[in-house]
Amino acid sequence: MKKIIIEIKWGIIFSFASLLWMMFEKRMGWHDELIAKHPIYTNLFGLVAIALFLFALYDKRKHFYGGRMSWSQGFVSGIVLTIVITLLTPLMQYITNAWITPDYFENVINYTVATGQMQRSAAEEYFNMKSYIIMGIFSALAMGVVTSAIVALILRRK
């Protein structure tokens, strides 16, 4: 457990940052009156995610590896961080959709149907808690592996 305490810490920080981002999105109106902008602007969180991975792996390099970290050490650390984030994803998705923006699914379903992007049944099948938890898990894994590889390359020191 002591070996992965830094990844656990940063996984929790990442999860709180994602909740803060959802509050920001809601406040900006991207979950209701400006929902058409949501698919574009939500991707800006990727910059926050990359920054958090950089901070996490830098923390690992500095405080666990004594300032020297190989690519493989950084990559493994990033994978552990990714696993922590992935395990927290269902809880974060539940908090987001139950408390932060409980009307999001209804709003996005109505928007996609009104704009002719989907039939109501397809929209309801796609935009729901179960679907978003599954997509969130797979997105966290995929993006985490790629980000880990790149950030480990940037932060390696021999």
Buried (B, 14 or more C-beta within 10 A) or exposed (E): EEEBEBBBBBBEBBBEBBBEBBBBBBEBEBBBEEBEEBEEEBEEBEEBBBEBBBBBBBBBBBEBBEEEBBBEBBBBBBBBBBBBBBBBBBEBBEBBBEEBBEEBBEBBBBBBBEEEEBEEEEBBEBBEBEEBBEEBBEEBBEBBBEBBBBBBEEBBEE
